[in-house]
């Protein structure tokens, strides 16, 4: 019984006093994607560019707001790391609906 208390009390303290984990922000996702980009071969980068250009939000999101000095394909790859968060945003759904109505 004493052993159980020795284990249970610290465990209870850890569970009750711990703070919730925070998710990464978009800059964190983009930083990791940029590090991954530098690990790719030129052939892989070219193929990824072809794949990303077929994405339905390529112009609307993936290459939007590209900073100078960053290639279009690299920027699309980096932005793709944040696309799932963007597409879940209610404002993004409004943009997608507007894009479809323009077609």
C-alpha positions, 0 to 999 in steps of 0.5 A: 500500500505504501508503494502505491501511495509513493507512485500515485501521489506524484502521478496525481500531481503531474496530471493535475498540475500539468498544462495542456500541450500547445499546438505548433503555430504556422511558422513552426510548421513552415520552418520544419517544411523548409528544413525538409526542403533542403534535404530533397534532391533537385529531382524530388523538388521538381516532382513536388512542384508538378504535384503541387501545381495540380493542387486546387488551392495552388494559386489561391493559397500555396503561392499567395504572398510569396516573399522575394528570394524564395522560389515559387515551388519552395514557397508552395511546399512550405505553405503546404505544411499549413494548408490543413489548418487554413482549409479548416478555417471558416474564412477559407471555406468562404474563399473556396466557395467564391473560387468555385463560383468564379469557375 
